């Protein structure tokens, strides 16, 4: 018999959802890599193990999404809505940062006759993050531009059928491809070696042996081992760690994939004639 306190913990749909999600995540992150590391196939095809691991991960991911979407549709859509809204807020703050950086660059160039290559590149990076992270949020709010000639005249169920077919045949495959190749694109940036020494910035700010140098040098060394790695800008004074902006590409397409799952759940419920899910209001 399950203790009463455990029954209370898993009594609601939301708590059962988080329980099952944690169990699936554990199997996804721990179970498959340990199994795939075993020499269970002869080495007939080069790099067969990577293909097996990728296929197993994709099969597990699709199964997990289907299971959670069927059993906990409200919790899945609520979680995706929160993630998409958080990404939308990041894009909004990036808009503010982009405006302030643009003003700073204009003032610095035409008033002080000076400019920064790093800040100019940061403007481009912020614009890329805005574009990539706001796509899923705009889809959630139905804010993308569309040419609507016949769609608006159809019934709600017919529109749901059209949306469902479009999501399965176009949106999800496109997002999966972008995520796949975007991840490889980000990994390519990590293959480079940074030419800067561990105290590159600290030595320019403080003399070697000073208290400030002794404080900042270990911090910069840690950052250069963890974050400031890989490809850097080809321009002098440009930004480092280009893998971050490259990683925004698969992150943005991943957000669109999540939003496609939420849209698919809602459209399937409309097609089946089930009550619509109560969407949380956007902030």
GUVO-842747 format. One line per 4 residues: number of its first residue (from 1); for each residue x, y, z of N, C-alpha, C. Coordinates in nm, 4 decimals. Layout:
# GUVO-842747
NUM	X:Y:Z:X:Y:Z:X:Y:Z | ...
//
This chain:
# GUVO-842747
1	0.0838:-0.1195:0.0000:0.0000:0.0000:0.0000:0.0871:0.1242:0.0000 | 0.0457:0.2241:-0.0796:0.1203:0.3489:-0.0847:0.0861:0.4340:0.0361 | 0.1872:0.4917:0.1034:0.1577:0.5785:0.2181:0.0717:0.6970:0.1767 | -0.0029:0.7507:0.2748:-0.0930:0.8617:0.2447:-0.0176:0.9831:0.1932
5	0.1028:1.0067:0.2478:0.1751:1.1262:0.2041:0.2185:1.1145:0.0573 | 0.2460:0.9893:0.0109:0.2802:0.9722:-0.1293:0.1559:0.9847:-0.2175 | 0.0416:0.9370:-0.1671:-0.0820:0.9555:-0.2427:-0.1141:1.1034:-0.2595 | -0.0947:1.1817:-0.1547:-0.1202:1.3253:-0.1643:-0.0249:1.3924:-0.2613
9	0.1008:1.3421:-0.2649:0.2000:1.4037:-0.3530:0.1655:1.3822:-0.5000 | 0.1120:1.2625:-0.5334:0.0832:1.2297:-0.6717:-0.0672:1.2273:-0.6998 | -0.1432:1.3068:-0.6262:-0.2887:1.3017:-0.6399:-0.3380:1.3819:-0.7586 | -0.2737:1.4930:-0.7912:-0.3216:1.5788:-0.8986:-0.2552:1.5429:-1.0307
13	-0.3156:1.5860:-1.1391:-0.2585:1.5581:-1.2712:-0.1223:1.6224:-1.2872 | -0.1070:1.7450:-1.2385:0.0196:1.8157:-1.2558:0.1337:1.7432:-1.1850 | 0.1067:1.6933:-1.0638:0.2125:1.6232:-0.9924:0.2444:1.4895:-1.0576 | 0.1433:1.4189:-1.1064:0.1697:1.2937:-1.1782:0.2477:1.3206:-1.3065
17	0.2159:1.4325:-1.3697:0.2886:1.4694:-1.4912:0.4366:1.4897:-1.4621 | 0.4686:1.5649:-1.3566:0.6086:1.5890:-1.3230:0.6778:1.4595:-1.2805 | 0.6060:1.3695:-1.2148:0.6637:1.2413:-1.1782:0.7020:1.1617:-1.3019 | 0.6067:1.1499:-1.3967:0.6354:1.0735:-1.5175:0.7428:1.1412:-1.6020
21	0.7409:1.2739:-1.6071:0.8421:1.3454:-1.6839:0.9809:1.3220:-1.6255 | 0.9916:1.3225:-1.4929:1.1215:1.2962:-1.4286:1.1699:1.1546:-1.4575 | 1.0786:1.0576:-1.4536:1.1171:0.9196:-1.4833:1.1633:0.9041:-1.6282 | 1.0923:0.9660:-1.7219:1.1317:0.9583:-1.8616:1.2643:1.0286:-1.8853
25	1.2846:1.1438:-1.8207:1.4107:1.2154:-1.8364:1.5271:1.1339:-1.7820 | 1.5051:1.0645:-1.6698:1.6100:0.9804:-1.6136:1.6477:0.8686:-1.7107 | 1.5479:0.8027:-1.7676:1.5772:0.6980:-1.8642:1.6413:0.7517:-1.9901 | 1.6030:0.8734:-2.0284:1.6575:0.9345:-2.1491:1.8046:0.9698:-2.1328
29	1.8433:1.0202:-2.0161:1.9796:1.0699:-1.9946:2.0745:0.9630:-1.9416 | 2.0210:0.8642:-1.8696:2.1074:0.7671:-1.8026:2.1019:0.6301:-1.8698 | 1.9837:0.5845:-1.9029:1.9693:0.4481:-1.9513:2.0319:0.4228:-2.0868 | 2.0006:0.5065:-2.1842:2.0476:0.4804:-2.3196:2.1983:0.4927:-2.3363
33	2.2646:0.5971:-2.2833:2.4101:0.6018:-2.3035:2.4819:0.4813:-2.2461 | 2.4393:0.4340:-2.1302:2.5038:0.3156:-2.0740:2.4834:0.1919:-2.1596 | 2.3649:0.1780:-2.2178:2.3388:0.0621:-2.3038:2.4123:0.0739:-2.4370 | 2.4166:0.1951:-2.4916:2.4798:0.2144:-2.6228:2.6304:0.1969:-2.6164
37	2.6895:0.2121:-2.4977:2.8342:0.1981:-2.4862:2.8796:0.0535:-2.4953 | 2.7864:-0.0418:-2.4833:2.8229:-0.1830:-2.4878:2.8478:-0.2262:-2.6323 | 2.9454:-0.3128:-2.6553:2.9721:-0.3611:-2.7929:2.8702:-0.4662:-2.8346 | 2.7465:-0.4225:-2.8620:2.6402:-0.5190:-2.8898:2.6216:-0.5457:-3.0380
41	2.6967:-0.4756:-3.1234:2.6872:-0.5013:-3.2670:2.8285:-0.5171:-3.3243 | 2.8457:-0.6001:-3.4240:2.9770:-0.6091:-3.4906:3.0048:-0.4792:-3.5665 | 3.1313:-0.4504:-3.5808:3.1694:-0.3253:-3.6483:3.1659:-0.3453:-3.8004 | 3.0453:-0.3564:-3.8513:3.0272:-0.3712:-3.9955:3.0177:-0.2346:-4.0622
45	2.9395:-0.1442:-4.0000:2.9194:-0.0100:-4.0545:3.0003:0.0871:-3.9703 | 3.0844:0.1711:-4.0299:3.1583:0.2693:-3.9506:3.0626:0.3642:-3.8786 | 3.0963:0.3953:-3.7542:3.0164:0.4870:-3.6735:2.8725:0.4376:-3.6561 | 2.8543:0.3053:-3.6534:2.7195:0.2519:-3.6368:2.6633:0.2886:-3.5010
49	2.7507:0.3017:-3.4000:2.7027:0.3238:-3.2647:2.6323:0.4589:-3.2538 | 2.6895:0.5606:-3.3206:2.6247:0.6911:-3.3185:2.4862:0.6844:-3.3821 | 2.4738:0.6070:-3.4921:2.3440:0.5939:-3.5588:2.2433:0.5241:-3.4679 | 2.2885:0.4208:-3.3975:2.1994:0.3492:-3.3063:2.1548:0.4390:-3.1921
53	2.2501:0.5131:-3.1360:2.2169:0.6013:-3.0245:2.1180:0.7085:-3.0686 | 2.1429:0.7682:-3.1836:2.0541:0.8741:-3.2328:1.9139:0.8185:-3.2593 | 1.9068:0.7020:-3.3236:1.7760:0.6416:-3.3515:1.7018:0.6082:-3.2225 | 1.7744:0.5551:-3.1247:1.7105:0.5208:-2.9976:1.6623:0.6460:-2.9255
57	1.7436:0.7503:-2.9276:1.7030:0.8741:-2.8629:1.5795:0.9335:-2.9295 | 1.5766:0.9338:-3.0626:1.4614:0.9880:-3.1326:1.3362:0.9060:-3.1032 | 1.3488:0.7732:-3.1043:1.2333:0.6885:-3.0745:1.1832:0.7118:-2.9326 | 1.2750:0.7242:-2.8377:1.2348:0.7494:-2.6999:1.1703:0.8859:-2.6857
61	1.2265:0.9869:-2.7537:1.1707:1.1213:-2.7439:1.0295:1.1263:-2.8008 | 1.0090:1.0645:-2.9176:0.8754:1.0646:-2.9780:0.7766:0.9895:-2.8895 | 0.8191:0.8750:-2.8358:0.7309:0.7981:-2.7477:0.6962:0.8767:-2.6222 | 0.7953:0.9437:-2.5643:0.7706:1.0213:-2.4429:0.6753:1.1371:-2.4697
65	0.6943:1.2057:-2.5818:0.6057:1.3174:-2.6153:0.4635:1.2690:-2.6372 | 0.4474:1.1585:-2.7096:0.3134:1.1056:-2.7329:0.2472:1.0618:-2.6028 | 0.3229:0.9940:-2.5180:0.2677:0.9473:-2.3906:0.2227:1.0640:-2.3037 | 0.3101:1.1633:-2.2874:0.2750:1.2781:-2.2028:0.1616:1.3601:-2.2637
69	0.1620:1.3740:-2.3963:0.0582:1.4547:-2.4613:-0.0790:1.3903:-2.4510 | -0.0844:1.2577:-2.4581:-0.2128:1.1885:-2.4494:-0.2635:1.1833:-2.3059 | -0.1720:1.1582:-2.2114:-0.2160:1.1398:-2.0735:-0.2299:1.2720:-1.9985 | -0.1438:1.3689:-2.0274:-0.1475:1.4967:-1.9546:-0.1474:1.6136:-2.0536
73	-0.2498:1.6272:-2.1355:-0.2468:1.7343:-2.2366:-0.2430:1.8733:-2.1753 | -0.3174:1.8944:-2.0683:-0.3213:2.0274:-2.0084:-0.1854:2.0649:-1.9475 | -0.1219:1.9700:-1.8799:0.0073:1.9975:-1.8185:0.1158:2.0206:-1.9236 | 0.1108:1.9436:-2.0338:0.2108:1.9600:-2.1393:0.1989:2.0973:-2.2035
77	0.0772:2.1355:-2.2414:0.0591:2.2657:-2.3050:0.0909:2.3796:-2.2090 | 0.0578:2.3625:-2.0804:0.0892:2.4663:-1.9827:0.2397:2.4841:-1.9677 | 0.3139:2.3723:-1.9625:0.4597:2.3797:-1.9504:0.5218:2.4432:-2.0737 | 0.4752:2.4031:-2.1919:0.5290:2.4613:-2.3154:0.4979:2.6098:-2.3227
81	0.3782:2.6493:-2.2818:0.3431:2.7911:-2.2825:0.4363:2.8723:-2.1925 | 0.4707:2.8168:-2.0775:0.5618:2.8875:-1.9867:0.6998:2.9041:-2.0500 | 0.7492:2.7967:-2.1118:0.8813:2.8037:-2.1745:0.8813:2.9038:-2.2896 | 0.7776:2.9003:-2.3714:0.7702:2.9906:-2.4860:0.7556:3.1352:-2.4400
85	0.6763:3.1587:-2.3359:0.6636:3.2950:-2.2842:0.7957:3.3446:-2.2266 | 0.8701:3.2561:-2.1593:1.0014:3.2954:-2.1071:1.0959:3.3339:-2.2211 | 1.0940:3.2572:-2.3300:1.1765:3.2913:-2.4463:1.1316:3.4236:-2.5071 | 1.0003:3.4474:-2.5083:0.9511:3.5752:-2.5588:0.9977:3.6921:-2.4743
89	1.0035:3.6736:-2.3438:1.0527:3.7810:-2.2564:1.2016:3.8064:-2.2802 | 1.2779:3.6982:-2.3029:1.4196:3.7167:-2.3352:1.4341:3.7993:-2.4625 | 1.3526:3.7695:-2.5633:1.3572:3.8463:-2.6877:1.3183:3.9921:-2.6644 | 1.2202:4.0160:-2.5758:1.1795:4.1537:-2.5464:1.2925:4.2326:-2.4820
93	1.3611:4.1718:-2.3844:1.4725:4.2405:-2.3202:1.5882:4.2604:-2.4171 | 1.6059:4.1669:-2.5094:1.7093:4.1851:-2.6118:1.6753:4.3029:-2.7026 | 1.5463:4.3261:-2.7276:1.5061:4.4439:-2.8053:1.5493:4.5721:-2.7353 | 1.5268:4.5786:-2.6041:1.5689:4.6958:-2.5286:1.7206:4.7116:-2.5334
97	1.7933:4.6018:-2.5140:1.9389:4.6094:-2.5218:1.9880:4.6513:-2.6585 | 1.9205:4.6042:-2.7641:1.9596:4.6419:-2.8997:1.9383:4.7910:-2.9237 | 1.8276:4.8455:-2.8745:1.8010:4.9893:-2.8894:1.9069:5.0711:-2.8169 | 1.9389:5.0321:-2.6937:2.0385:5.1071:-2.6166:2.1760:5.0975:-2.6812
101	2.2127:4.9805:-2.7306:2.3416:4.9666:-2.7974:2.3480:5.0500:-2.9250 | 2.2388:5.0535:-2.9993:2.2362:5.1329:-3.1218:2.2526:5.2807:-3.0907 | 2.1836:5.3293:-2.9885:2.1981:5.4695:-2.9476:2.3416:5.4982:-2.9047 | 2.3991:5.4056:-2.8266:2.5365:5.4249:-2.7803:2.6337:5.4318:-2.8966
105	2.6158:5.3453:-2.9955:2.7056:5.3447:-3.1096:2.6929:5.4720:-3.1934 | 2.5704:5.5205:-3.2094:2.5505:5.6448:-3.2850:2.6155:5.7618:-3.2133 | 2.5938:5.7734:-3.0821:2.6533:5.8824:-3.0046:2.8053:5.8717:-3.0058 | 2.8579:5.7510:-2.9857:3.0029:5.7340:-2.9825:3.0666:5.7676:-3.1171
109	3.0002:5.7341:-3.2259:3.0599:5.7577:-3.3574:3.0525:5.9034:-3.3976 | 2.9387:5.9689:-3.3790:2.9207:6.1037:-3.4319:2.9505:6.2131:-3.3297 | 2.9602:6.1799:-3.2028:2.9921:6.2802:-3.1022:3.1370:6.2659:-3.0559 | 3.1778:6.1423:-3.0254:3.3127:6.1200:-2.9728:3.4080:6.0617:-3.0773
113	3.3592:6.0409:-3.1999:3.4425:5.9888:-3.3093:3.5105:5.8578:-3.2686 | 3.4323:5.7690:-3.2089:3.4853:5.6416:-3.1622:3.3769:5.5355:-3.1765 | 3.4190:5.4104:-3.1850:3.3247:5.2995:-3.1934:3.3935:5.1721:-3.1461 | 3.3120:5.0694:-3.1210:3.3628:4.9422:-3.0716:3.3177:4.8303:-3.1638
117	3.4138:4.7526:-3.2133:3.3800:4.6395:-3.2988:3.3002:4.5359:-3.2201 | 3.3391:4.5129:-3.0945:3.2688:4.4147:-3.0125:3.1236:4.4509:-2.9902 | 3.0962:4.5790:-2.9647:2.9578:4.6214:-2.9436:2.8777:4.6146:-3.0730 | 2.9419:4.6429:-3.1853:2.8717:4.6287:-3.3130:2.8328:4.4827:-3.3374
121	2.9255:4.3921:-3.3092:2.8922:4.2503:-3.3262:2.7856:4.2071:-3.2265 | 2.7868:4.2644:-3.1063:2.6842:4.2312:-3.0080:2.5464:4.2732:-3.0576 | 2.5374:4.3834:-3.1315:2.4095:4.4232:-3.1911:2.3584:4.3143:-3.2856 | 2.4468:4.2623:-3.3685:2.4049:4.1572:-3.4619:2.3617:4.0325:-3.3861
125	2.4347:4.0000:-3.2812:2.3996:3.8814:-3.2035:2.2637:3.8981:-3.1347 | 2.2391:4.0157:-3.0797:2.1098:4.0410:-3.0155:1.9964:4.0326:-3.1171 | 2.0187:4.0847:-3.2361:1.9154:4.0765:-3.3398:1.8875:3.9307:-3.3748 | 1.9926:3.8475:-3.3829:1.9721:3.7056:-3.4099:1.8930:3.6370:-3.2999
129	1.9227:3.6689:-3.1729:1.8490:3.6098:-3.0616:1.7028:3.6543:-3.0662 | 1.6788:3.7814:-3.0976:1.5404:3.8314:-3.1068:1.4633:3.7535:-3.2124 | 1.5238:3.7357:-3.3274:1.4567:3.6657:-3.4373:1.4296:3.5194:-3.4016 | 1.5291:3.4531:-3.3412:1.5171:3.3101:-3.3154:1.4250:3.2800:-3.1978
133	1.4322:3.3599:-3.0915:1.3548:3.3312:-2.9716:1.2114:3.3830:-2.9793 | 1.1863:3.4795:-3.0653:1.0498:3.5325:-3.0747:0.9630:3.4548:-3.1729 | 1.0225:3.3643:-3.2508:0.9441:3.2894:-3.3490:0.8370:3.2038:-3.2840 | 0.8755:3.1289:-3.1805:0.7786:3.0435:-3.1126:0.6737:3.1273:-3.0395
137	0.7161:3.2403:-2.9817:0.6208:3.3266:-2.9107:0.5198:3.3877:-3.0079 | 0.5685:3.4300:-3.1257:0.4762:3.4834:-3.2267:0.3809:3.3752:-3.2756 | 0.4292:3.2517:-3.2887:0.3413:3.1415:-3.3280:0.2370:3.1149:-3.2216 | 0.2768:3.1251:-3.0953:0.1820:3.1060:-2.9854:0.0716:3.2109:-2.9884
141	0.1072:3.3338:-3.0224:0.0091:3.4424:-3.0288:-0.0561:3.4553:-3.1656 | -0.0229:3.3635:-3.2585:-0.0744:3.3682:-3.3962:-0.0412:3.5036:-3.4595 | 0.0852:3.5456:-3.4398:0.1272:3.6763:-3.4875:0.2066:3.6745:-3.6158 | 0.2306:3.5570:-3.6736:0.3059:3.5516:-3.7990:0.2176:3.5998:-3.9143
145	0.2819:3.6615:-4.0113:0.2103:3.7121:-4.1293:0.1690:3.5935:-4.2163 | 0.0452:3.5928:-4.2590:-0.0035:3.4866:-4.3465:-0.0909:3.5474:-4.4557 | -0.0909:3.4800:-4.5716:-0.1798:3.5187:-4.6815:-0.3027:3.4295:-4.6708 | -0.4126:3.4866:-4.6236:-0.5332:3.4102:-4.5923:-0.6415:3.4435:-4.6936
149	-0.6688:3.3479:-4.7831:-0.7740:3.3667:-4.8827:-0.8934:3.2775:-4.8519 | -0.8683:3.1506:-4.8217:-0.9762:3.0549:-4.7984:-0.9840:3.0113:-4.6521 | -0.8706:3.0156:-4.5798:-0.8613:2.9546:-4.4469:-0.9648:3.0089:-4.3505 | -0.9838:3.1402:-4.3486:-1.0738:3.2013:-4.2505:-1.2206:3.1667:-4.2755
153	-1.2537:3.1183:-4.3957:-1.3924:3.0841:-4.4276:-1.4279:2.9402:-4.3903 | -1.3281:2.8616:-4.3514:-1.3541:2.7225:-4.3142:-1.4058:2.7148:-4.1712 | -1.4645:2.6002:-4.1375:-1.5102:2.5767:-4.0004:-1.3904:2.5543:-3.9086 | -1.4161:2.5597:-3.7781:-1.3074:2.5429:-3.6821:-1.2427:2.4052:-3.6945
157	-1.3237:2.3026:-3.7164:-1.2681:2.1682:-3.7291:-1.1846:2.1543:-3.8555 | -1.2303:2.2145:-3.9660:-1.1522:2.2085:-4.0900:-1.0196:2.2818:-4.0740 | -1.0220:2.3977:-4.0083:-0.8968:2.4711:-3.9836:-0.8035:2.3885:-3.8960 | -0.8598:2.3165:-3.7984:-0.7766:2.2324:-3.7123:-0.7123:2.1192:-3.7927
161	-0.7882:2.0603:-3.8861:-0.7315:1.9564:-3.9714:-0.6168:2.0127:-4.0551 | -0.6364:2.1278:-4.1150:-0.5316:2.1892:-4.1984:-0.4073:2.2189:-4.1150 | -0.4285:2.2755:-3.9962:-0.3142:2.3065:-3.9102:-0.2407:2.1799:-3.8681 | -0.3153:2.0750:-3.8337:-0.2522:1.9504:-3.7898:-0.1682:1.8892:-3.9013
165	-0.2229:1.8861:-4.0231:-0.1471:1.8307:-4.1359:-0.0230:1.9153:-4.1632 | -0.0365:2.0463:-4.1572:0.0789:2.1332:-4.1796:0.1862:2.1163:-4.0734 | 0.1444:2.0976:-3.9488:0.2409:2.0788:-3.8411:0.3193:1.9502:-3.8593 | 0.2497:1.8406:-3.8930:0.3147:1.7102:-3.9043:0.4031:1.7022:-4.0284
169	0.3576:1.7576:-4.1398:0.4293:1.7410:-4.2665:0.5331:1.8487:-4.2928 | 0.5167:1.9669:-4.2337:0.6063:2.0778:-4.2656:0.6790:2.1335:-4.1430 | 0.6030:2.1741:-4.0430:0.6622:2.2494:-3.9339:0.7595:2.1660:-3.8509 | 0.7147:2.0493:-3.8022:0.8011:1.9669:-3.7183:0.9222:1.9143:-3.7958
173	0.9074:1.8595:-3.9180:1.0281:1.8162:-3.9914:1.1270:1.9297:-4.0158 | 1.0771:2.0489:-4.0501:1.1661:2.1617:-4.0728:1.2417:2.1985:-3.9455 | 1.1696:2.2020:-3.8321:1.2335:2.2378:-3.7051:1.3357:2.1326:-3.6636 | 1.3056:2.0058:-3.6874:1.4000:1.8992:-3.6519:1.5276:1.9113:-3.7352
177	1.5137:1.9399:-3.8637:1.6313:1.9561:-3.9495:1.7154:2.0757:-3.9062 | 1.6498:2.1862:-3.8759:1.7251:2.3046:-3.8321:1.7954:2.2771:-3.7001 | 1.7284:2.2084:-3.6097:1.7910:2.1744:-3.4822:1.9105:2.0837:-3.5030 | 1.8955:1.9865:-3.5907:2.0034:1.8905:-3.6167:2.1268:1.9612:-3.6724
181	2.1089:2.0326:-3.7842:2.2236:2.0970:-3.8473:2.2703:2.2193:-3.7684 | 2.1801:2.2846:-3.6951:2.2229:2.3946:-3.6096:2.3112:2.3479:-3.4960 | 2.2833:2.2289:-3.4429:2.3691:2.1733:-3.3391:2.5079:2.1437:-3.3937 | 2.5151:2.0860:-3.5132:2.6457:2.0631:-3.5757:2.7180:2.1953:-3.6012
185	2.6444:2.2982:-3.6402:2.7027:2.4290:-3.6657:2.7632:2.4874:-3.5381 | 2.6948:2.4695:-3.4259:2.7482:2.5180:-3.2988:2.8691:2.4362:-3.2544 | 2.8658:2.3058:-3.2789:2.9794:2.2210:-3.2409:3.1038:2.2549:-3.3215 | 3.0863:2.3005:-3.4455:3.2015:2.3405:-3.5259:3.2757:2.4572:-3.4617
189	3.2013:2.5499:-3.4004:3.2663:2.6633:-3.3346:3.3480:2.6188:-3.2139 | 3.3048:2.5124:-3.1476:3.3786:2.4630:-3.0315:3.5061:2.3902:-3.0707 | 3.5195:2.3544:-3.1976:3.6390:2.2826:-3.2420:3.7602:2.3733:-3.2535 | 3.7396:2.5058:-3.2543:3.8506:2.5989:-3.2645:3.9166:2.6173:-3.1285
193	4.0397:2.6628:-3.1310:4.1144:2.6944:-3.0090:4.1329:2.8448:-2.9999 | 4.1055:2.9002:-2.8832:4.1205:3.0435:-2.8635:4.2687:3.0803:-2.8562 | 4.3106:3.1852:-2.9288:4.4529:3.2235:-2.9265:4.4905:3.3090:-2.8059 | 4.3943:3.3473:-2.7249:4.4218:3.4379:-2.6140:4.4730:3.3620:-2.4922
197	4.5632:3.4221:-2.4157:4.6096:3.3592:-2.2907:4.5017:3.3662:-2.1835 | 4.5175:3.2900:-2.0750:4.4127:3.2883:-1.9712:4.3905:3.4221:-1.9038 | 4.4891:3.5140:-1.9079:4.4747:3.6446:-1.8424:4.4725:3.7575:-1.9435 | 4.4152:3.7326:-2.0597:4.4185:3.8315:-2.1683:4.3540:3.9637:-2.1273
201	4.2345:3.9602:-2.0744:4.1651:4.0827:-2.0356:4.2173:4.1379:-1.9028 | 4.2488:4.0493:-1.8101:4.2929:4.0944:-1.6781:4.4254:4.1685:-1.6864 | 4.5179:4.1203:-1.7698:4.6475:4.1865:-1.7829:4.6361:4.3252:-1.8436 | 4.5282:4.3484:-1.9211:4.5070:4.4816:-1.9774:4.4419:4.5765:-1.8774
205	4.3747:4.5213:-1.7760:4.3071:4.6050:-1.6770:4.3936:4.6357:-1.5556 | 4.4800:4.5443:-1.5178:4.5580:4.5618:-1.3951:4.6984:4.5068:-1.4156 | 4.7992:4.5665:-1.3524:4.9363:4.5132:-1.3630:4.9498:4.3784:-1.2953 | 5.0363:4.2970:-1.3521:5.0588:4.1639:-1.2975:5.1157:4.1751:-1.1563
209	5.0594:4.0992:-1.0626:5.1036:4.1015:-0.9250:5.0210:4.1891:-0.8342 | 4.9309:4.2716:-0.8928:4.8468:4.3577:-0.8105:4.7321:4.2787:-0.7504 | 4.6655:4.3425:-0.6525:4.5529:4.2764:-0.5874:4.4396:4.2540:-0.6869 | 4.4134:4.3538:-0.7714:4.3063:4.3398:-0.8703:4.3373:4.2282:-0.9691
213	4.4641:4.2172:-1.0091:4.5023:4.1090:-1.1003:4.4831:3.9730:-1.0338 | 4.5238:3.9628:-0.9089:4.5083:3.8372:-0.8380:4.3639:3.7983:-0.8168 | 4.2732:3.8975:-0.8160:4.1308:3.8692:-0.7995:4.0644:3.8299:-0.9306 | 4.0990:3.9012:-1.0383:4.0310:3.8800:-1.1657:4.0917:3.7675:-1.2494
217	4.2213:3.7435:-1.2352:4.2870:3.6427:-1.3198:4.2281:3.5030:-1.3013 | 4.2057:3.4544:-1.1776:4.1432:3.3216:-1.1656:4.0026:3.3160:-1.2250 | 3.9254:3.4256:-1.2111:3.7904:3.4281:-1.2683:3.7956:3.4224:-1.4203 | 3.8852:3.5001:-1.4806:3.8959:3.4961:-1.6262:3.9455:3.3602:-1.6732
221	4.0389:3.3010:-1.5977:4.0864:3.1683:-1.6353:3.9753:3.0653:-1.6329 | 3.8865:3.0737:-1.5321:3.7725:2.9822:-1.5258:3.6782:3.0041:-1.6435 | 3.6521:3.1309:-1.6772:3.5629:3.1601:-1.7899:3.6224:3.1116:-1.9214 | 3.7536:3.1215:-1.9352:3.8166:3.0777:-2.0595:3.8236:2.9262:-2.0706
225	3.8095:2.8570:-1.9611:3.8031:2.7105:-1.9661:3.6613:2.6593:-1.9884 | 3.5607:2.7418:-1.9626:3.4222:2.6948:-1.9661:3.3365:2.7644:-2.0723 | 3.3430:2.8963:-2.0805:3.2530:2.9720:-2.1677:3.3266:3.0364:-2.2844 | 3.4343:3.1087:-2.2570:3.5074:3.1802:-2.3615:3.6006:3.0852:-2.4347
229	3.5418:2.9879:-2.5014:3.6175:2.8849:-2.5726:3.5715:2.8824:-2.7176 | 3.6505:2.8173:-2.8009:3.6104:2.7971:-2.9389:3.6394:2.9160:-3.0279 | 3.5616:2.9261:-3.1336:3.5827:3.0268:-3.2374:3.5654:3.1679:-3.1830 | 3.6487:3.2598:-3.2338:3.6379:3.4010:-3.1995:3.6172:3.4810:-3.3268
233	3.5871:3.6093:-3.3099:3.5662:3.6962:-3.4254:3.6963:3.7149:-3.5019 | 3.6851:3.7237:-3.6343:3.8028:3.7471:-3.7174:3.8485:3.8920:-3.7127 | 3.7640:3.9829:-3.6664:3.7982:4.1242:-3.6586:3.8669:4.1553:-3.5260 | 3.9668:4.2405:-3.5247:4.0325:4.2784:-3.3986:3.9329:4.3473:-3.3045
237	3.9322:4.3056:-3.1803:3.8387:4.3622:-3.0838:3.7000:4.3032:-3.0900 | 3.6814:4.1974:-3.1695:3.5501:4.1354:-3.1816:3.5198:4.0441:-3.0645 | 3.4016:3.9844:-3.0687:3.3550:3.9011:-2.9588:3.4162:3.7619:-2.9665 | 3.4235:3.6976:-2.8503:3.4690:3.5605:-2.8410:3.3471:3.4685:-2.8228
241	3.3755:3.3405:-2.8100:3.2721:3.2400:-2.7811:3.1563:3.2473:-2.8801 | 3.1881:3.2345:-3.0072:3.0828:3.2393:-3.1079:2.9903:3.1183:-3.1037 | 3.0273:3.0169:-3.0264:2.9394:2.9007:-3.0148:2.8077:2.9388:-2.9486 | 2.8078:3.0477:-2.8695:2.6849:3.0869:-2.7999:2.5798:3.1330:-2.9002
245	2.6188:3.2226:-2.9913:2.5203:3.2719:-3.0881:2.4851:3.1619:-3.1883 | 2.5798:3.0733:-3.2163:2.5463:2.9605:-3.3039:2.4478:2.8663:-3.2350 | 2.4632:2.8471:-3.1044:2.3722:2.7587:-3.0310:2.2320:2.8160:-3.0234 | 2.2171:2.9468:-3.0460:2.0832:3.0057:-3.0468:1.9996:2.9534:-3.1631
249	2.0630:2.9036:-3.2689:1.9884:2.8511:-3.3841:1.9125:2.7236:-3.3469 | 1.9785:2.6195:-3.2944:1.9001:2.5019:-3.2528:1.8076:2.5307:-3.1357 | 1.8447:2.6279:-3.0501:1.7547:2.6624:-2.9395:1.6248:2.7220:-2.9922 | 1.6345:2.8122:-3.0895:1.5141:2.8718:-3.1468:1.4281:2.7706:-3.2189
253	1.4899:2.6816:-3.2962:1.4113:2.5789:-3.3653:1.3542:2.4778:-3.2664 | 1.4257:2.4524:-3.1558:1.3698:2.3657:-3.0528:1.2465:2.4255:-2.9880 | 1.2485:2.5572:-2.9659:1.1298:2.6246:-2.9125:1.0129:2.6142:-3.0096 | 1.0410:2.6277:-3.1378:0.9342:2.6118:-3.2371:0.8799:2.4690:-3.2378
257	0.9673:2.3714:-3.2170:0.9210:2.2334:-3.2100:0.8273:2.2135:-3.0915 | 0.8638:2.2689:-2.9750:0.7764:2.2596:-2.8583:0.6418:2.3257:-2.8855 | 0.6452:2.4433:-2.9477:0.5206:2.5116:-2.9780:0.4369:2.4315:-3.0772 | 0.5026:2.3623:-3.1699:0.4289:2.2773:-3.2643:0.3589:2.1637:-3.1906
261	0.4231:2.1083:-3.0883:0.3603:2.0010:-3.0096:0.2359:2.0543:-2.9388 | 0.2474:2.1733:-2.8775:0.1318:2.2317:-2.8092:0.0185:2.2605:-2.9074 | 0.0511:2.3128:-3.0246:-0.0518:2.3392:-3.1250:-0.1161:2.2103:-3.1727 | -0.0361:2.1047:-3.1861:-0.0896:1.9768:-3.2315:-0.1876:1.9209:-3.1299
265	-0.1553:1.9321:-3.0016:-0.2457:1.8831:-2.8983:-0.3795:1.9562:-2.9059 | -0.3765:2.0867:-2.9178:-0.5007:2.1646:-2.9234:-0.5813:2.1324:-3.0487 | -0.5128:2.1171:-3.1627:-0.5855:2.0879:-3.2864:-0.6470:1.9488:-3.2845 | -0.5775:1.8515:-3.2279:-0.6330:1.7165:-3.2190:-0.7580:1.7154:-3.1311
269	-0.7549:1.7913:-3.0243:-0.8730:1.7972:-2.9384:-0.9908:1.8627:-3.0103 | -0.9624:1.9619:-3.0924:-1.0706:2.0241:-3.1696:-1.1276:1.9255:-3.2708 | -1.0409:1.8517:-3.3400:-1.0870:1.7548:-3.4391:-1.1714:1.6458:-3.3744 | -1.1317:1.6020:-3.2553:-1.2051:1.4953:-3.1858:-1.3281:1.5467:-3.1123
273	-1.3477:1.6779:-3.1124:-1.4642:1.7330:-3.0454:-1.4527:1.7387:-2.8949 | -1.3306:1.7351:-2.8420:-1.3100:1.7406:-2.6980:-1.3097:1.8848:-2.6499 | -1.3346:1.9081:-2.5221:-1.3317:2.0466:-2.4700:-1.1918:2.1069:-2.4896 | -1.1916:2.2337:-2.5238:-1.0634:2.3010:-2.5462:-0.9932:2.3225:-2.4125
277	-0.8612:2.3212:-2.4199:-0.7822:2.3430:-2.2993:-0.7857:2.4911:-2.2627 | -0.7928:2.5175:-2.1332:-0.7918:2.6564:-2.0870:-0.6507:2.7100:-2.0961 | -0.6250:2.7957:-2.1943:-0.4921:2.8494:-2.2132:-0.4636:2.9544:-2.1080 | -0.3428:2.9491:-2.0578:-0.3015:3.0533:-1.9640:-0.2818:3.1827:-2.0404
281	-0.3172:3.2910:-1.9788:-0.3085:3.4208:-2.0435:-0.1634:3.4606:-2.0563 | -0.1307:3.5187:-2.1694:0.0059:3.5672:-2.1928:0.0288:3.6943:-2.1135 | 0.1503:3.7005:-2.0594:0.1858:3.8196:-1.9838:0.2232:3.9327:-2.0780
//
